[in-house]
Amino acid sequence: MARKDIQAARRILAHHVRRLRVARQMSQEDLADAAELSQDQISEIENAKHSTTLDNIQRLALALGVTVADLLHE
């Protein structure tokens, strides 16, 4: 059950990051620069293949102009 919860959380984060990035007309590279992450990390997060740190989620939230809660809510 815990594994499914982790995968679900990754998918939720992936969905919100991609949706918000596209809504702001940002490329993955634009978001990576704004969040001080690599484009590869953004791709892995958006494809739910990367388990990221809370610090990186905070960076993404700031770069997208939302709260951490906005990125993680179902």
PyMOL commands that set and color helices and strands:
alter all, ss='L'
color gray80, all
select helices_A, chain A and resi 2-23+28-35+39-46+54-64+68-72
alter helices_A, ss='H'
color red, helices_A
deselect
rebuild
show_as cartoon
